[in-house]
Amino acid sequence: MTFRQFAFNNIIRNKRTYVAHFLSSAFSVMVFFIYALLVFHPDLQGELTTISATINILGKIGMQTSQYLIFIFSFFFLLYSVSAFLKVRKKEFGLLMIQGMSPRQLHQLLFIENMLIGMAAIICGITVGLILAKLVLIICANIFAIHKGLAFYIPIKAILMTVGAFLLLFLSIALLTSRIVKVGQLIELLLSEEKPKPEPKASIVLSLLAIILIVVGYAVEFYFTLHQNLLVLIPIGVVLVVIGTYFLFTQLSVYMLYILKRKESIFLKKLNLLTISELIYRMKDNAIMFFMVAIISAVSFTGIGTFMSLGNPGLAEMTNPFAFTYQSSPENKQEETHVSEIKKQLSEARFSYHEGTATPKETENDLIIFSLADFNSIANALGHPKETLRNDDEAIIVPTTVSQQTKFRNKEDVIKTIDLLQGNMDIQFHIKKTVSYIGWNEKDTGKTMVVVSDSMYEKIPNMSLNAMGLPKYHVFAVKDWEKSKEVASQLQHSIPLDEEGKYYLNSLVLQWLSDKQENGMLLIISALVGIVFFTFAASFLYSRLYTDLERDQQQYKTIAKVGLTQNELKKIITRQLCIMFFLPITIAVVHSIVAFTALQNLVSFSIVTDSFVILVSFMFLQIVYFFVIRWRYLRYLYKKTM
C-alpha cells in the first residue's frame, strides 16, 4: 500500500466525519460556478438583453462580489470545519505515531487527505452545476424579464475560473491544516478524549444585558421606520442585536439551564437530570457555533425576503401612482396628437384607464401648488373622492413620496399651517386636511404638494423660466398596468424622446421592469449566497454533533449498564438535538420577523406572503435535516450502547 492509498483509505474510513465537510465544499463550488456561468454568459455582457445597460454592469459587479464573498467565507468555514474534525482524530494520530509515523509524515498525510477531498468537491460541484445549468438559465431569464431567454453554452471560462479558485483555496487549507496539528507528547494525544471538562459558568449581569441589547436594538430599528431619519440608527440597531444574540447563547442560555437545574421538582423529574446536565455543557461548548448559525440564518432569511419584496409591482406603484405621465410644454404643437395616441393604444389593448390633467406651479420654498380643480381631476383618475375648500386661506397637503406619506400618518407630525413664498407673495395657509395617498410623483425632489382654491391659484405668480408658460401634465391611472409593456414599447416608437425637451413620456411599467431586473440581480445574489450560508450553518451543526459522537457513545454506554433503555436514550437525544437545531434557527426567525415587520412599516403593500414563504421554506428544510441527522445519530449510538 502506497502512502497516497493509505490517505485515501483514511478518508473512506472517516467518511461519516467528513461527509458534511465534503458536501458543503461541493455546494460552495457549485454556487461559485453558477455565478461564473452567469458572469461569462454571452447574453449578459455589456449593453444586451436587459432594459438598462447600467443594470448589466451593476449585476456583473454584484455577482463577482458574491463570488469573492463565497470564496472568503468558504475558506474560513472549511478551515474551522477541518480543525474541528482534526480534534476528534487526535487519538488516531497518537496510535499512528506509536507505530512509527514521523511528524513530517503525519503532516504529509493530512495534506494529501485535504487535497483529495478538495479535488473531489471541485469535480462534484462543477458536474452538478453543469447538470443544473439550463434550469438556472431559465429561472434567471424569468427573473430578469428576458423574453428571448438565456441560451445554454459551454462555460469553459467559468469552469477554468472555478477550478483555479478552489484549487488555490483547498491548497491553502491543506497547507494550514497540516500545520494546525501540534504533535506534542504521545500521552496527550492518546488521552485527549478523556480530559474532564470544567463546569460551565454564566453571569446574571451579561444574561440580562443580552435581553436589554436585543430589545433596544429592535426598538432602534422600529424608531427609524416610524420617523425615517438618522440613517445611522440602522447599523446601530443591527450591532446591538448581534451583540445581544452573542450573550444570549454564551450567557443567558446557560444561566436559564442552571435555573432549571436548581429547581429539583423539574431537574429530578424522569430524564431531565441527564438532559439538562448534558445541555449545560453542550450549550457552553457550542455557544459560538449557535451564535454564528443564528446570525448567518437571519441574514439569509432577511436578505432573500427583502429582495423578493422589492420585485413586487406594488413598490413601483407606491412611488408613482400613474401608469403613464405625459409632460407637455406650451410650445409643443403635438400635445393633442400624442395624448390621443396614448388613449388609442390603451383602448386597443383593452386597458381600463382614467385620465387626469394638471398644471402645477413650483414655489421658491419647494412647494408644488395645484389648483383644486386640477387636484380633483387627479383624485378622480386615482379613484379617490373629490375635495372641497371653503376659502382662499385653506389648503390640502398631499404626500408625493413614501417618506412623506409615513410622516403624515404620524399624529405627532401633523401640519397645521404652511407658508408659501413666491416673489413678493408670503402667505400662510391653514391646513384643512392631509390626504393619505400619494397624489403626485416627486420621489426625486421630495417637494411637498399643496392644493389651494382655484382663485388663490390664479393669484400666485408664475416664476417659471419658460416665458411661454407652465408645462401641462396628462396622467393616466391604468388598471393592471404591469401588463402594459407592449403598449409602452409602442408608445416609445410613436412618441420618441424630444431632444429639445418640448414633451416627455414616462412609462411606469418600463421603470418597473428595469427595477425588477435590478432587484432580480439582487435576489439571485442574495438567494445563492443565503443558501450557501444556510448550508454552512447546517454543516456547523453536523460537525459539532459528530465531534462529540465518540464521547457520547462512551457516556451512554456506561449509563446503559445501569438501566438506560433504548427508548429513554431516544428521548434524551431528541430533546438535545431539538435545542441544537431549533434554538438558533428560532432566534434567526424572530430577528427576521422583526426585520420584515419594520420593512412593512416602510411600504404600503403587503410583504407578508413573501416573508412567510421564505421563513416556512427554510424551517421546512431545517425540520427535514433534523430528522435525517437524528436518525443517523441514533443509529450510530445504538450500535455502541445497546
HELIX and SHEET records of a PDB file:
HELIX    1   1 PHE A    3  ARG A   13  1                                  11    
HELIX    2   2 LYS A   15  VAL A   39  1                                  25    
HELIX    3   3 PRO A   42  LEU A   44  5                                   3    
HELIX    4   4 ALA A   53  VAL A   88  1                                  36    
HELIX    5   5 LYS A   90  ILE A   98  1                                   9    
HELIX    6   6 PRO A  103  ILE A  143  1                                  41    
HELIX    7   7 ILE A  156  ILE A  180  1                                  25    
HELIX    8   8 LEU A  186  LEU A  190  1                                   5    
HELIX    9   9 SER A  192  GLU A  194  5                                   3    
HELIX   10  10 ILE A  204  HIS A  227  1                                  24    
HELIX   11  11 LEU A  233  PHE A  247  1                                  15    
HELIX   12  12 LEU A  248  LEU A  252  3                                   5    
HELIX   13  13 SER A  253  ARG A  262  1                                  10    
HELIX   14  14 GLU A  264  PHE A  267  1                                   4    
HELIX   15  15 ASN A  272  ASP A  285  1                                  14    
HELIX   16  16 ALA A  287  LEU A  310  1                                  24    
HELIX   17  17 PRO A  313  THR A  319  1                                   7    
HELIX   18  18 GLU A  335  GLU A  348  1                                  14    
HELIX   19  19 LEU A  372  ALA A  381  1                                  10    
HELIX   20  20 VAL A  402  ARG A  409  1                                   8    
HELIX   21  21 LYS A  411  ASP A  413  5                                   3    
HELIX   22  22 ASP A  454  LYS A  459  1                                   6    
HELIX   23  23 TRP A  481  LYS A  483  5                                   3    
HELIX   24  24 LYS A  485  SER A  494  1                                  10    
HELIX   25  25 LEU A  508  THR A  547  1                                  40    
HELIX   26  26 LEU A  549  ALA A  560  1                                  12    
HELIX   27  27 GLN A  566  GLN A  600  1                                  35    
HELIX   28  28 VAL A  608  THR A  641  1                                  34    
SHEET    1   A 4 TYR A 353  ALA A 358  0                                        
SHEET    2   A 4 LYS A 472  VAL A 478 -1                                        
SHEET    3   A 4 PHE A 324  SER A 328 -1                                        
SHEET    4   A 4 TYR A 503  SER A 507 -1                                        
SHEET    1   B 6 LYS A 361  GLU A 362  0                                        
SHEET    2   B 6 LEU A 367  SER A 371 -1                                        
SHEET    3   B 6 THR A 448  VAL A 452  1                                        
SHEET    4   B 6 GLU A 394  VAL A 398 -1                                        
SHEET    5   B 6 MET A 425  THR A 434  1                                        
SHEET    6   B 6 THR A 417  GLN A 422 -1                                        
END                                                                             
